[in-house]
Amino acid sequence: MPDTEPTNNTRERLLQAALEVFAEHGYRAATIREICGRAEANIAAVHYHFGDKRSLYEAIYGRLFETLRARRTAFLPADAPPEQRLRVHIQALLEELFRCDGGDSEQGNSQGDSQGGGWRSERQVRPSTLFFNEMAHPTEVLDRIVTEHLEPDARELYEIVATLLETTTNDPMTIDCAASVIGQILYYHHATPIIERLHPHRPPIAERLDALVEQIWWFSLGGIERTKQARTAFHQPALDDAADQGC
């Protein structure tokens, strides 16, 4: 079929252009005309390939989360211990926040362009910008994003933490410990301007991601283990209670 390659190229250009436009302007202010202009595509191309603006927006999230999951899976054996799975989860999230397409990382380079090629941009848009725009100004697509993409990622982290804690995935302690892991990662993103002013002589965060991965990983493992120990001690019967029971 001679038209297959040009058609696929147009679709990929539309996805890349839409990522840039939605990240820069947000969903509501973005226009199909600007997206098609950047993609060098006919104004009807979005309708042909995706149906409408909302479907194009949803398709971007589908691609982004596929790329993120593929990056994790490629470097994480199915039978990896929970400690190693936690490290990969932390690294993947940090790279998603601070690297535009994963291509700057050693892992991204080893995979070539197959996972990130469609997302390379002269404008160097961070996919995380799109996520946080959606959080700040939720659209009707948010429920689907959570159900199809964010919830599976959350469940993955809950399973890792629950294994380390020897609890269940719906245990409040599991959920709160998982939130603590994510909180460390988000701090470095949200507080970047403050961090740069508090520590002006330190390298930019994006240049020391490997060290941050190790720091957050070890700190999280230590906190999870201490939480596990504290819970075990809390649930042990007190000495006075044991004496009252004739033990």
C-alpha positions in Angstrom: 0.0 0.0 0.0 1.9 3.1 -1.2 0.0 5.5 1.0 0.8 3.8 4.3 4.1 5.5 5.1 2.9 9.1 4.3 -0.3 8.5 6.3 1.6 7.2 9.3 4.0 10.1 9.1 1.2 12.6 9.1 -0.4 10.9 12.1 2.9 11.1 14.0 3.5 14.7 13.1 0.0 15.5 14.3 0.6 13.8 17.7 4.0 15.6 18.1 2.5 19.0 17.2 -0.5 18.4 19.4 1.8 17.6 22.4 3.5 20.9 21.9 0.4 23.0 21.4 -1.6 21.4 24.3 1.5 21.7 26.6 1.9 25.4 25.7 -1.7 26.6 25.7 -3.7 23.9 27.6 -6.5 21.9 26.1 -9.2 24.6 25.9 -7.0 27.3 24.3 -5.3 24.9 21.8 -6.7 25.0 18.3 -6.8 22.4 15.5 -5.6 25.1 13.1 -2.3 25.7 15.0 -1.7 21.9 15.5 -2.2 21.2 11.8 0.0 24.2 10.9 2.9 22.9 13.0 2.4 19.4 11.7 2.4 20.8 8.1 -0.9 18.9 7.6 -4.2 19.7 6.0 -6.8 21.2 8.4 -8.9 18.1 7.9 -6.1 15.7 8.9 -7.1 15.7 12.6 -10.7 14.6 11.7 -9.3 11.9 9.3 -6.8 10.4 11.8 -8.5 11.0 15.2 -12.0 12.2 14.7 -11.9 15.4 16.8 -9.8 17.5 19.2 -10.8 15.5 22.3 -9.8 12.2 20.6 -6.5 13.6 19.6 -5.9 14.8 23.2 -6.7 11.3 24.5 -4.4 9.7 21.9 -1.5 11.8 23.2 -1.9 10.4 26.7 -2.2 6.9 25.3 1.1 7.2 23.6 2.9 8.9 26.5 1.9 6.2 29.0 2.7 3.4 26.5 6.2 4.9 26.2 6.6 5.1 29.9 5.5 1.6 30.6 7.6 0.3 27.7 10.7 1.9 29.3 10.0 0.3 32.6 9.3 -3.1 31.2 12.4 -3.2 29.0 14.7 -2.8 32.0 12.7 -4.7 34.6 12.6 -8.5 34.6 9.2 -10.0 35.4 10.6 -11.8 38.5 12.6 -8.8 39.8 12.5 -8.3 43.6 10.3 -5.5 44.9 13.3 -3.4 45.8 14.5 -3.3 42.2 11.0 -2.7 40.9 10.7 0.3 43.2 13.9 1.8 41.9 12.8 1.4 38.2 9.5 3.0 39.1 11.2 6.0 40.7 13.7 6.4 37.8 10.9 6.3 35.2 8.9 9.0 37.0 11.9 11.3 37.4 12.8 10.9 33.8 9.2 11.6 32.7 9.3 14.9 34.7 12.8 16.1 33.8 13.6 14.7 30.5 11.7 15.6 27.4 11.4 12.2 25.7 13.8 9.9 27.6 16.3 10.2 24.8 18.9 11.8 27.0 19.0 8.8 29.3 21.3 5.8 28.9 18.2 3.6 28.9 16.5 5.7 26.2 19.6 5.7 24.0 19.9 2.0 24.2 16.4 1.6 22.8 17.1 3.8 19.8 14.2 5.8 18.4 11.6 3.1 18.6 10.2 4.3 21.9 10.8 8.0 21.8 11.3 8.8 18.1 7.7 10.1 17.6 8.2 12.5 20.6 11.4 14.2 19.7 10.8 17.9 19.3 12.8 21.0 18.5 10.8 22.7 21.2 11.8 20.1 23.8 8.4 19.8 25.4 8.3 17.9 28.6 5.3 15.5 28.7 4.9 16.3 32.4 3.9 19.8 31.4 0.8 18.3 29.7 0.0 16.3 32.9 0.2 19.3 35.2 -1.8 21.5 32.9 -4.5 18.8 33.1 -4.3 18.7 36.9 -4.5 22.5 37.2 -7.4 22.8 34.7 -9.2 19.4 34.5 -11.0 18.6 31.3 -13.7 16.0 30.6 -10.9 13.7 29.6 -9.5 13.5 33.1 -11.7 10.6 34.3 -10.5 8.5 31.4 -6.9 9.4 31.9 -7.1 8.3 35.5 -8.9 5.1 34.8 -6.9 3.9 31.8 -3.5 5.3 32.6 -2.8 6.7 36.1 -4.7 4.0 38.1 -2.7 1.1 36.6 0.5 3.0 37.4 -0.8 3.6 41.0 -1.7 -0.1 41.4 1.8 -1.1 40.2 3.3 1.1 42.9 0.8 -0.2 45.6 1.8 -3.8 44.7 5.5 -3.0 45.1 5.0 -1.2 48.5 2.6 -3.8 49.8 5.1 -6.5 49.1 7.8 -4.6 51.0 5.4 -3.9 53.9 3.8 -7.4 53.8 0.4 -5.7 53.7 -2.3 -5.5 51.1 -2.6 -3.0 48.2 -5.7 -1.4 49.7 -4.2 -1.0 53.2 -4.1 2.7 54.1 -0.5 2.3 55.2 0.4 1.0 51.7 -1.3 3.9 50.0 0.3 6.5 52.3 3.8 5.0 51.9 3.3 5.0 48.1 2.2 8.7 48.4 5.4 9.5 50.3 7.5 8.0 47.5 5.7 10.1 44.9 5.8 13.2 47.2 9.7 13.1 47.1 9.7 13.0 43.3 7.1 15.8 43.0 9.0 18.0 45.4 12.0 18.2 43.1 9.7 19.2 40.2 7.3 21.7 41.9 10.0 23.3 44.1 12.7 23.6 41.4 12.8 27.5 41.5 13.2 27.4 45.3 15.8 24.6 45.3 17.9 26.5 42.7 17.8 29.6 45.0 18.6 27.7 48.2 21.4 25.8 46.6 22.7 27.9 43.7 26.0 26.1 43.4 24.5 22.7 43.0 24.1 21.3 39.4 20.6 21.6 37.9 18.3 18.7 38.9 18.1 17.4 35.4 21.9 16.9 35.5 21.9 14.9 38.7 18.9 12.6 38.1 21.0 9.4 38.7 22.0 10.6 42.1 18.4 11.6 43.0 17.1 8.2 41.9 19.5 6.6 44.4 18.7 9.1 47.2 14.9 8.7 46.8 15.2 4.9 46.4 17.3 4.4 49.6 15.3 6.9 51.6 12.0 5.2 50.5 13.3 1.7 51.3 14.4 2.9 54.7 11.1 4.6 55.5 9.1 1.6 54.3 11.1 -0.8 56.4 10.9 1.5 59.5 7.1 1.8 59.0 6.9 -2.0 58.8 8.8 -2.4 62.0 6.7 0.3 63.8 3.5 -1.4 62.8 4.7 -4.8 63.9 5.7 -3.3 67.3 2.4 -1.5 67.6 0.4 -4.6 67.1 2.3 -6.7 69.7 0.5 -7.1 73.0 1.8 -5.0 75.8 3.6 -6.7 78.7 0.9 -5.7 81.2 -1.8 -7.2 78.9 0.2 -10.4 78.6 0.5 -10.6 82.5 -3.3 -10.0 82.9 -3.9 -13.0 80.6 -1.8 -15.2 82.7 1.0 -15.5 80.2 
